Every structure is written in structure tokens, then in C-alpha cells.
């Protein structure tokens, strides 16, 4: 499958960008990460798509591909930052009670 002309890709990325930023903010918020990283996540997802564009067959919508990439990038950041995890101990006798 041929890649769309550059102007079409630019238009699609420009149109999707605000929605992708909101999706990235949500992924970051869900992982207790700084929402200011949202723009960076979107830029990284777009850079990865551009690098993978020759192999992109259009089997999935571009927006879905980018959103999935953003989700994976946010998870990768959370894995690398142990400080965002809740380090409280929990009671095995009463799993609903915090053992602070």
C-alpha cells in the first residue's frame, strides 16, 4: 500500500494532535506522572510512526496506532520511575486496610 502524500499526513497529524495530547494526559494522570510530559509523548509517538511509515500498511487507523503507542510510552515511563509507585505496605489479613 502506498503512503499518503506528505500534505495528507501532515494534515492528519495536525488534526489529531490536540486529541492525542488529551489522551496522553489521561495516560500520564492514570499513572501518577506529570501531565506536562504529554506533548513529549505525542511527539515521540509521531516520530516513531514516521520512522515506521514504510512498513505501515494502513490496517489500523493512524489515530489508533498513535494512541496505542502513547499508552505504551506512558507505561514505559512509569516502569522506569519507581518513585511513582505507592510504596505503602498492605496487610494480608485485611487487604482493604493500609498498613501505614
Backbone torsions as a table, in degrees:
resi	resn	phi	psi	omega
1	UNK	NA	136.3	-179.3
2	UNK	-79.1	147.3	177.2
3	UNK	-77.2	143.4	179.5
4	UNK	-62.9	154.2	176.5
5	UNK	-55.8	152.5	-176.1
6	UNK	-54.1	-41.3	-178.2
7	UNK	-63.9	-35.6	177.4
8	UNK	-66.6	-42.3	179.1
9	UNK	-65.2	-45.0	178.2
10	UNK	-58.5	-43.6	-180.0
11	UNK	-64.3	-42.6	179.8
12	UNK	-64.4	-43.4	179.8
13	UNK	-67.4	-39.9	178.9
14	UNK	-64.9	-42.8	-179.9
15	UNK	-67.2	-38.6	-176.9
16	UNK	-77.9	-23.1	-171.9
17	UNK	-51.8	-50.5	-179.1
18	UNK	-61.4	-37.4	179.9
19	UNK	-70.5	-35.9	177.9
20	UNK	-68.5	-36.0	177.8
21	UNK	-64.0	-42.3	177.4
22	UNK	-63.2	-42.4	178.0
23	UNK	-62.3	-40.7	179.2
24	UNK	-66.0	-41.3	178.2
25	UNK	-60.5	-41.2	178.9
26	UNK	-63.9	-44.7	178.8
27	UNK	-61.8	-40.8	179.3
28	UNK	-67.8	-43.5	179.7
29	UNK	-61.8	-41.7	179.9
30	UNK	-63.2	-22.9	-178.6
31	UNK	-106.7	13.3	-179.6
32	UNK	57.1	38.6	177.6
33	UNK	-107.4	162.1	-179.2
34	UNK	-66.4	121.3	-179.4
35	UNK	-66.3	-14.1	178.0
36	UNK	-67.2	-15.3	177.6
37	UNK	-77.7	-5.6	-175.2
38	UNK	-57.3	-46.6	180.0
39	UNK	-60.4	-40.8	178.8
40	UNK	-64.2	-40.6	178.3
41	UNK	-62.2	-43.7	-180.0
42	UNK	-63.9	-44.1	179.1
43	UNK	-62.2	-41.9	179.6
44	UNK	-65.9	-41.6	178.3
45	UNK	-62.1	-42.5	178.9
46	UNK	-66.0	-39.3	178.2
47	UNK	-64.1	-39.6	178.3
48	UNK	-66.7	-37.8	178.0
49	UNK	-66.1	-42.5	179.3
50	UNK	-61.5	-40.1	178.0
51	UNK	-66.8	-32.8	-177.9
52	UNK	-94.1	-0.4	-175.0
53	UNK	-53.1	-40.4	179.6
54	UNK	-60.8	-28.5	179.1
55	UNK	-92.3	-9.9	-178.1
56	UNK	-68.5	119.7	-176.2
57	UNK	-100.2	-1.6	178.9
58	UNK	74.7	20.1	179.5
59	UNK	-70.6	-26.6	177.4
60	UNK	-122.9	152.8	175.6
61	UNK	-61.6	144.8	-179.3
62	UNK	-58.2	-42.6	-179.6
63	UNK	-58.0	-44.1	179.6
64	UNK	-64.2	-39.7	178.5
65	UNK	-62.7	-45.5	-179.7
66	UNK	-66.0	-40.9	-179.2
67	UNK	-64.8	-40.4	176.7
68	UNK	-63.7	-41.2	178.4
69	UNK	-63.1	-41.2	178.3
70	UNK	-62.0	-43.6	178.9
71	UNK	-60.0	-44.6	179.7
72	UNK	-66.7	-38.4	178.3
73	UNK	-65.1	-41.7	178.7
74	UNK	-63.4	-41.2	177.9
75	UNK	-64.6	-38.4	178.7
76	UNK	-63.8	-41.4	177.9
77	UNK	-63.9	-43.9	-179.3
78	UNK	-63.1	-38.6	178.3
79	UNK	-65.0	-34.1	-178.0
80	UNK	-80.8	-12.7	-176.8
81	UNK	-116.5	90.7	-178.5
82	UNK	-66.1	-17.7	-178.8
83	UNK	-69.3	-14.5	-179.5
84	UNK	-88.5	-8.4	179.0
85	UNK	-81.7	149.6	177.9
86	UNK	-80.8	114.3	-176.0
87	UNK	-94.5	21.6	178.1
88	UNK	-73.3	147.1	175.5
89	UNK	-88.2	149.0	-179.2
90	UNK	-118.9	148.6	179.8
91	UNK	-84.4	131.3	176.0
92	UNK	-76.9	-24.6	178.7
93	UNK	-72.5	-37.7	179.1
94	UNK	-129.8	83.5	-172.8
95	UNK	-60.7	-21.0	179.3
96	UNK	-84.0	-12.2	-178.3
97	UNK	-96.9	134.7	176.9
98	UNK	-79.0	139.7	-178.7
99	UNK	-98.6	42.1	-177.9
100	UNK	-65.8	NA	NA
